[in-house]
Amino acid sequence: MLTNRISLRAAAAVGCATVVAGAAFGVSAFADSGASPEQAASAALPQDAPKAESQSEQEFFSDVEEVSDEQRASARQEAKERVEDANAAAGASGTAAPEKKEEEKEPDDGDDGGSAPPSGDPKGIAKAMLGDFGWSSDQFSGCLEPLWEKESNWNPSAQNPSSGAYGIPQALPGSKMATAGSDWQTNPATQIEWGLGYIQDRYGSPCEAWSHSQANGWY
């Protein structure tokens, strides 16, 4: 029994020596043929010998998990929601540029916003216009009313046959009143507006115009 074990060990030692000797012979043969040491070592090794992975590579890839398509989609959706939440927070804090809102314009009905011209009897129109020229109502009853009563009897169609003066204020010529409106021949409001402007420019007030008329017979 002991003899058999010794024989087996001797055979194994001889086999290993044979493999080492063969490898050394292969390296020596390639070296003598001019091949590089790397080529000689490669030729000495069996062609189908598996390449062992290093321990570090095995440890590096051991924790890598495969990611499914659903997990990728979920991650993208989560990132998108975070971006939207950040934008919403920025807008609430006032850091985002405010959107410009176009003001709605009311439809233009052709009215320029000015007050409508007064209508009614000529005396009522004149009373309503006194304030536009900065005069109080006492300028009407004691001054303007008798002044134009004397000139035209407050008749918008009154015309002086000798001079051609026309209308309530008896403008000479009557076409001067066109500066107040193209309807100066028929509209009492147009005539009164022109007449009050004339009094203001020339006399300063209806009472001053009336005083001049009483002293000279005209104004």
Secondary structure, DSSP 4 states (H G I P E B T S, - for coil): -HHHHHHHHHHHHHHHHHHHHHHHHHHHHHHHTT--HHHHHHHHS-TTPPPPPPHHHHHHHTT-----HHHHHHHHHHHHHHHHHHHHHHHHTT-SPPPP-PPPPPP--S--SPPPPP-SSHHHHHHHHGGGGT--THHIIIIIHHHHHHHHTT-TT-B-TTT--BTTTTBSSGGGGGGT-TTTTT-HHHHHHHHHHHHHHHTSSHHHHHHHHHHHS--
